[in-house]
Every structure is written in structure tokens, then in C-alpha cells.
């Protein structure tokens, strides 16, 4: 089961193909290859990458 790399929650909702939303810390996650990419949803609906906050090991799919 996939966990949020930010808060370790398993409370994720699927919002698209390979796209998920964490209901605990309110970030969007997408799967690319074997890595989880993290994004903050801005007020205008655009996404800002949060990948630089996590190392590759923390973002790896288990």
C-alpha cells in the first residue's frame, strides 16, 4: 500500500491515472516510474513541486 512521503498517511484518494490526493496533509501525489512526485495545490489550482523537500529514498514506491 502506498503512503504519503510527507505525513506517512495511508488516507489517499485517487483523482486520476497515477494521481492521488493526501487527505491528511492536503498535497497531490503522482507516480512516475518508481518515484512518487509531490505537489502543493495553489489557490489558482496550479501545482508547485515539493520534490526538493524529500530525498529519492523517501519518494520511492515500496
N, C-alpha and C positions, 0 to 999 in steps of 0.2 A: 504494500500500500504506500502511496506517495504521501510525503509530509511536506509542509511548508518549510523552506530553509530559514525563514525569518523567525517564526514562533514555534516551530515543530508541531503545529496543529495538524490533525487529520481531517478537520472540518473544511473540506474543499468542495466547491461546486463546479461542475463542468459548464463552461459558457461557449465552447466551440470546439472544433477539431484541435486537439492538443493544447487547449487553453482552459485554465482553471482560475477560480477566484477563492482566496482565503477569507472565510467569514470571520476569522478571529482577528487578523491584523489588517484586513482590507487591501491586500495587494493582489495583483494579477500575475499569474504564472503561465508560462508557455514552455512547451517541450521542444527542444531542437537537438536531434541526435540523442546523446545520452546525458544532456545537461538540462537543468531547469533554468529558465531565464525569468528574472523577476522584474516587475514593473509597478510603478505607482500610477494610479489613475488621477490625472489632474482635473481641475474644476471644469475645463472646457472639453473633457472627455479624451484628451490625448494621453499618451503613455510616456513616462520617463523611466529610463532603465535604472534599476537598482543593483545590477550585476556586480558593480565595483565594490559593493559592501560585503560580498561573500567570496570566499576562495572557491576554486574549482571543485575541491573535495566536498564542500558543503552543498554545492549545486548539483552533484552527481545523482542520477537516479539509482535507487537501490534495487 
